Every structure is written in C-alpha cells, then in structure tokens.
C-alpha cells in the first residue's frame, strides 16, 4: 500500500468511527518534511485527547 493509499484509508476509518487514533496514526506516518519530532508530538497530543 502506498503512503497516499494508507492516508486515504486512515482518513476514511476516522470519518466512519470518529476515533482519533486514526488521525494520530496518520500523523506518525506523514513525512512532515523531515520533522519526525513534530509528527510524534502531534500524535502524542491527539492520543491524549482520546482519553479525555
């Protein structure tokens, strides 16, 4: 599966379930122009919102 297909799949899963874990996973897999720490931080924030 290509990155584009994976992102589309994660987005569709999010739309179906409204489960933030899919957005967090997409952040972890997104390139963020080489800023892996940014992706990790956004993912961490999203995952923390899930437990609110």
ABEGO torsion letter per residue (X at the ends): XBAAAAAAAAAAAAAAAGBAAAAAAAAAABAGGGBAAAAAAAAAAAAAAAAX
